[in-house]
């Protein structure tokens, strides 16, 4: 089926040429396919599992920053995929030119010899990825996070089309693995899109993993977080692996493990935390509401005091102070542990059960605070 790329691509290519020659497109339409990791040489078609094309969301206005490269792509790259990024000029980014350009870039990589083509996208980029999968050329897999193309509530009068137009588009997809992520608190999401999406794909025999409104992940951009990559990156890699069945993904029951972490602790702490421990000592992991990962290694309580090593992850690429860690000494106050020192952030730890803790971080000046639910790492 994937060998028929030319026939499937013809419709989009013809549309693109007609638009450009007809004068309805901007004079300087720009769609550039670039390496997502320019500092790392690609494996090439003969060695890579295939190629992933990342499609960013649509900036709200000309000159606005586009989405950062989501961290889950790092996991796909490390699993053996060559990852590319389609840069779309703001003035050319619409539902006619953008899918046509994406389809043409798929053809470029196909002609280079890549065996499997995967489209990954966020928001508007997810939408055009699904459009191409629904209309050709043949696409091996799509990873669509928070797909949307018609604005958000309450700014847009037609934002419900983010559901109404999504379902018939999914109904046209065949022979493509579809992974779809939907999140609570997403103003672009009109409601429960998960159940209908799952039913449509299953009815048509399309291998799918629809992860609808997973607990703890909120907002339109939740898939950009490193914590999201830690939690879902392993199952995403399994889902698109051409050597495995899509059903092997098991995203719904894939707990975060030590091996999945990209956070580092000192060797003495990591080794001490690897042995079995009683509450509350041990190694605990979670994600703040802003997407930053937290790692807490707690020692045993002795004479009302407790030692801890607190680690934090990167939130955005290029941060100079993350990831990092800090050694702390705290005290027991009632049922919680308090780590409070002058000119340092306060850590307040509350038990939520035998395998869960609540960690509240407060900045040293008291102006910022965030809370994460931590679970014991095995």
C-alpha positions as CSV (number, residue, x, y, z in Angstrom):
1,X,0.0,0.0,0.0
2,X,2.8,2.5,0.9
3,X,4.4,1.8,-2.5
4,X,1.5,3.8,-4.2
5,X,2.7,7.1,-2.9
6,X,2.6,8.8,-6.4
7,X,-1.1,8.1,-6.9
8,X,-2.1,9.2,-3.5
9,X,0.0,12.3,-3.5
10,X,-1.3,13.5,-6.9
11,X,-4.4,15.2,-5.5
12,X,-2.6,17.4,-3.0
13,X,0.3,18.2,-5.4
14,X,-2.2,19.3,-8.0
15,X,-4.0,21.5,-5.5
16,X,-0.8,23.1,-4.4
17,X,0.3,23.8,-8.0
18,X,-3.1,25.2,-8.9
19,X,-3.1,27.5,-5.9
20,X,0.4,28.8,-6.7
21,X,-0.3,29.3,-10.4
22,X,-3.7,30.7,-9.9
23,X,-2.4,33.6,-7.8
24,X,-4.6,32.8,-4.7
25,X,-1.6,31.9,-2.6
26,X,0.8,34.4,-1.0
27,X,3.6,35.4,-3.3
28,X,6.3,34.0,-1.0
29,X,4.7,30.7,0.3
30,X,7.4,29.0,2.4
31,X,7.4,25.5,3.7
32,X,10.8,24.3,4.7
33,X,11.7,20.8,5.8
34,X,14.5,20.9,8.2
35,X,16.3,18.5,10.6
36,X,14.7,18.7,14.0
37,X,18.2,18.1,15.6
38,X,20.7,19.9,13.3
39,X,23.6,19.1,15.7
40,X,23.1,15.4,15.2
41,X,23.6,13.5,12.0
42,X,20.6,11.5,10.8
43,X,20.8,7.8,10.6
44,X,19.6,7.9,7.0
45,X,17.0,5.8,5.2
46,X,19.0,2.5,5.3
47,X,19.5,2.6,9.1
48,X,16.6,4.5,10.6
49,X,13.3,2.9,11.4
50,X,11.8,5.6,9.2
51,X,11.2,9.4,9.3
52,X,9.1,11.5,11.6
53,X,7.9,14.9,10.4
54,X,7.0,17.3,13.3
55,X,4.3,19.9,12.6
56,X,4.1,22.8,15.0
57,X,1.0,24.6,16.0
58,X,-0.1,27.9,14.3
59,X,1.3,31.0,15.9
60,X,-1.5,33.5,16.8
61,X,0.1,36.3,14.7
62,X,3.0,37.0,12.4
63,X,6.3,37.0,14.2
64,X,5.0,35.0,17.2
65,X,7.2,32.2,18.5
66,X,6.2,28.7,17.3
67,X,5.9,25.7,19.5
68,X,9.0,24.4,21.1
69,X,10.1,21.0,19.9
70,X,8.2,18.6,22.2
71,X,10.4,16.4,24.4
72,X,8.7,13.2,23.3
73,X,10.5,13.6,19.9
74,X,13.8,13.0,21.8
75,X,12.5,9.6,22.7
76,X,11.5,8.8,19.1
77,X,14.9,10.0,17.9
78,X,16.7,7.8,20.5
79,X,14.5,4.8,19.4
80,X,15.9,5.0,15.9
81,X,13.8,7.5,13.9
82,X,15.1,10.4,11.9
83,X,13.1,13.4,12.9
84,X,12.4,16.4,10.7
85,X,10.5,19.7,11.3
86,X,8.2,21.3,8.7
87,X,8.5,25.1,9.1
88,X,5.4,26.9,7.8
89,X,5.5,30.6,7.1
90,X,2.6,32.4,8.9
91,X,1.2,34.0,5.8
92,X,1.0,30.7,3.9
93,X,-0.3,28.5,6.8
94,X,-3.9,27.5,5.9
95,X,-5.9,24.4,5.4
96,X,-5.2,24.3,1.7
97,X,-1.5,25.1,1.3
98,X,-0.2,23.5,4.5
99,X,-1.5,20.0,4.0
100,X,-0.4,20.1,0.3
101,X,3.1,21.2,1.3
102,X,3.2,18.5,4.0
103,X,2.2,15.9,1.5
104,X,4.9,17.0,-0.9
105,X,7.5,16.8,1.8
106,X,6.4,13.3,2.6
107,X,7.1,12.5,-1.1
108,X,10.6,14.0,-0.8
109,X,11.5,11.7,2.1
110,X,9.8,8.7,0.4
111,X,11.9,9.3,-2.6
112,X,15.0,9.4,-0.4
113,X,14.2,5.9,0.6
114,X,12.6,6.1,4.0
115,X,10.4,3.1,4.5
116,X,8.0,4.4,7.1
117,X,6.7,7.9,7.3
118,X,5.2,9.2,10.6
119,X,3.5,12.6,11.0
120,X,3.5,14.1,14.5
121,X,1.9,17.4,15.3
122,X,0.5,19.7,18.0
123,X,-2.8,21.6,17.6
124,X,-2.9,23.0,14.0
125,X,0.0,20.8,13.1
126,X,-1.8,17.8,14.4
127,X,-4.9,18.8,12.3
128,X,-3.0,19.0,9.1
129,X,-1.2,15.7,9.9
130,X,-4.6,14.0,10.1
131,X,-5.7,15.7,6.9
132,X,-2.8,14.2,5.0
133,X,-3.3,10.8,6.5
134,X,-7.0,11.0,5.5
135,X,-6.4,12.0,1.9
136,X,-3.0,10.6,1.0
137,X,-0.2,9.9,0.4
138,X,-0.1,6.7,2.6
139,X,1.2,7.5,6.0
140,X,2.5,4.8,8.4
141,X,1.4,6.5,11.6
142,X,0.2,9.8,13.0
143,X,0.7,11.2,16.5
144,X,-1.8,14.0,17.0
145,X,-1.8,16.0,20.2
146,X,-4.6,18.4,20.9
147,X,-5.7,18.7,17.2
148,X,-7.5,21.9,16.4
149,X,-8.0,24.3,13.5
150,X,-11.0,26.5,14.3
151,X,-10.0,28.5,17.3
152,X,-10.8,28.3,21.0
153,X,-13.6,29.0,23.4
154,X,-14.8,31.7,23.9
155,X,-12.9,33.6,21.2
156,X,-14.1,31.6,18.3
157,X,-17.7,31.2,17.2
158,X,-16.9,28.1,15.2
159,X,-14.5,26.3,17.7
160,X,-17.0,23.4,17.9
161,X,-15.8,22.4,14.4
162,X,-12.7,21.1,16.2
163,X,-15.0,18.2,16.9
164,X,-17.5,18.3,14.1
165,X,-14.8,18.3,11.4
166,X,-12.5,15.9,13.2
167,X,-14.8,12.9,13.2
168,X,-15.4,12.7,9.4
169,X,-11.7,13.3,8.9
170,X,-10.9,10.3,11.1
171,X,-13.5,8.3,9.2
172,X,-11.5,8.7,6.0
173,X,-8.2,7.3,7.4
174,X,-7.2,3.8,6.4
175,X,-4.0,1.8,6.8
176,X,-2.5,4.3,9.2
177,X,-1.8,3.9,12.9
178,X,-3.4,6.8,14.7
179,X,-2.3,8.0,18.2
180,X,-4.5,10.8,19.5
181,X,-4.0,12.7,22.8
182,X,-6.8,14.9,24.2
183,X,-6.5,16.9,27.5
184,X,-8.7,18.4,30.1
185,X,-8.6,22.2,30.4
186,X,-8.0,22.6,26.6
187,X,-10.0,25.6,25.4
188,X,-9.8,24.3,21.8
189,X,-11.6,21.0,22.8
190,X,-15.4,21.3,22.5
191,X,-16.0,18.3,24.8
192,X,-15.6,14.5,24.8
193,X,-13.9,13.8,21.5
194,X,-12.3,10.6,22.7
195,X,-15.2,8.1,22.7
196,X,-16.4,9.0,19.2
197,X,-12.8,9.1,17.8
198,X,-12.0,5.7,19.3
199,X,-15.3,4.2,17.9
200,X,-14.7,5.6,14.4
201,X,-11.2,4.2,14.1
202,X,-12.1,0.8,15.6
203,X,-15.1,0.5,13.2
204,X,-12.8,1.0,10.2
205,X,-10.2,-1.4,11.5
206,X,-7.6,1.3,12.1
207,X,-4.9,0.5,14.7
208,X,-5.3,3.3,17.3
209,X,-4.4,4.5,20.7
210,X,-6.8,7.3,21.8
211,X,-5.6,8.7,25.1
212,X,-8.5,10.9,26.1
213,X,-8.1,13.2,29.1
214,X,-5.5,11.4,31.1
215,X,-5.5,12.3,34.8
216,X,-2.9,14.9,35.7
217,X,-2.4,16.4,32.3
218,X,-4.1,19.7,31.6
219,X,-4.1,22.3,28.9
220,X,-3.7,22.7,25.2
221,X,0.1,22.3,25.3
222,X,0.4,19.5,27.9
223,X,2.2,17.2,25.3
224,X,5.1,19.6,25.1
225,X,6.2,18.9,28.6
226,X,9.2,16.7,29.5
227,X,7.1,15.0,32.1
228,X,4.7,14.0,29.3
229,X,7.6,12.5,27.4
230,X,8.7,10.6,30.5
231,X,5.2,9.2,31.0
232,X,4.1,8.5,27.4
233,X,7.4,8.5,25.4
234,X,8.0,4.7,25.9
235,X,4.5,3.7,24.8
236,X,4.6,6.1,21.8
237,X,7.8,4.5,20.6
238,X,6.2,1.1,20.9
239,X,3.1,2.2,19.1
240,X,4.9,3.4,16.0
241,X,7.6,0.7,16.0
242,X,7.1,-1.2,12.6
243,X,8.5,-4.3,14.3
244,X,5.7,-4.5,16.8
245,X,2.0,-4.6,16.8
246,X,0.3,-1.4,17.7
247,X,-1.5,-3.2,20.5
248,X,1.8,-3.6,22.3
249,X,1.8,0.1,23.2
250,X,-0.2,-0.2,26.4
251,X,-0.2,3.6,27.1
252,X,-3.1,3.2,29.6
253,X,-1.0,1.2,32.1
254,X,2.6,2.2,31.5
255,X,3.9,3.5,34.8
256,X,6.9,5.8,35.0
257,X,10.0,3.8,35.8
258,X,13.5,4.7,36.9
259,X,14.8,3.8,33.4
260,X,12.4,6.4,31.8
261,X,13.7,9.3,33.8
262,X,16.1,11.9,32.4
263,X,16.6,13.4,35.9
264,X,19.9,12.8,37.6
265,X,20.7,12.5,41.3
266,X,24.1,12.0,43.0
267,X,25.2,8.4,42.8
268,X,25.1,7.9,46.6
269,X,21.5,9.1,46.7
270,X,20.4,7.0,43.6
271,X,22.0,3.9,45.1
272,X,20.5,4.4,48.6
273,X,17.1,5.0,47.0
274,X,17.2,1.8,45.0
275,X,16.8,-0.4,48.0
276,X,13.4,-1.2,49.5
277,X,12.4,1.3,52.1
278,X,9.5,2.0,54.4
279,X,7.4,5.1,54.4
280,X,8.2,7.9,53.9
281,X,11.8,7.1,52.7
282,X,12.5,6.1,49.2
283,X,12.4,7.7,45.7
284,X,9.3,9.7,44.7
285,X,8.4,11.2,41.3
286,X,5.7,13.5,39.9
287,X,5.0,16.5,37.7
288,X,3.9,20.0,38.7
289,X,0.9,21.7,37.1
290,X,3.3,23.7,35.0
291,X,4.8,20.6,33.5
292,X,8.1,20.6,35.4
293,X,9.2,17.2,36.8
294,X,10.1,16.7,40.5
295,X,12.1,13.9,42.1
296,X,12.4,13.5,45.8
297,X,14.7,11.1,47.6
298,X,13.7,10.9,51.2
299,X,15.8,9.3,54.0
300,X,14.3,7.8,57.2
301,X,13.0,10.1,59.9
302,X,15.5,10.3,62.8
303,X,14.8,12.3,65.9
304,X,12.2,14.4,64.2
305,X,14.5,15.3,61.3
306,X,14.7,13.9,57.7
307,X,17.2,14.3,54.9
308,X,16.2,14.7,51.3
309,X,17.6,15.3,47.9
310,X,15.2,17.3,45.7
311,X,15.7,17.1,41.9
312,X,13.9,19.1,39.3
313,X,13.6,18.7,35.5
314,X,13.8,20.9,32.5
315,X,10.6,22.8,31.5
316,X,11.8,24.5,28.3
317,X,14.8,23.7,26.1
318,X,17.8,25.8,26.8
319,X,17.2,26.3,30.5
320,X,20.6,26.9,32.2
321,X,19.5,25.8,35.7
322,X,17.7,22.6,34.9
323,X,17.9,19.8,35.5
324,X,19.4,20.2,38.9
325,X,19.2,19.0,42.5
326,X,19.5,20.3,46.0
327,X,20.3,18.5,49.3
328,X,18.0,19.5,52.2
329,X,17.4,18.8,55.9
330,X,13.8,19.1,57.1
331,X,11.7,18.4,60.1
332,X,8.5,16.5,60.9
333,X,5.6,18.8,61.7
334,X,2.5,16.7,62.5
335,X,1.7,14.6,59.5
336,X,3.9,16.4,57.0
337,X,7.6,17.1,56.4
338,X,8.8,20.7,56.1
339,X,12.0,21.8,54.4
340,X,12.3,25.5,55.2
341,X,15.6,27.5,55.1
342,X,16.4,31.2,54.6
343,X,16.8,32.2,51.0
344,X,15.8,28.8,49.7
345,X,12.5,27.5,48.3
346,X,10.3,25.8,50.8
347,X,9.3,22.2,50.3
348,X,6.1,21.0,52.1
349,X,5.5,17.2,51.8
350,X,2.1,15.6,52.8
351,X,1.3,11.9,52.7
352,X,-1.6,11.0,50.5
353,X,-1.4,7.2,51.1
354,X,1.1,4.5,51.2
355,X,2.3,5.1,47.6
356,X,1.6,8.8,47.1
357,X,2.8,12.2,48.4
358,X,1.8,15.8,47.9
359,X,4.8,18.1,47.3
360,X,4.3,21.9,47.4
361,X,7.2,24.0,46.3
362,X,7.2,27.7,47.2
363,X,9.8,30.2,46.0
364,X,12.2,31.7,48.4
365,X,10.4,35.1,48.3
366,X,7.0,33.5,48.7
367,X,5.6,34.8,45.5
368,X,5.3,31.6,43.5
369,X,4.0,28.2,44.5
370,X,3.2,24.9,42.7
371,X,2.1,21.4,43.8
372,X,2.8,18.0,42.4
373,X,1.5,14.6,43.3
374,X,4.4,12.2,43.7
375,X,4.3,8.4,43.4
376,X,6.9,6.0,44.7
377,X,9.2,4.8,42.0
378,X,9.9,1.1,41.8
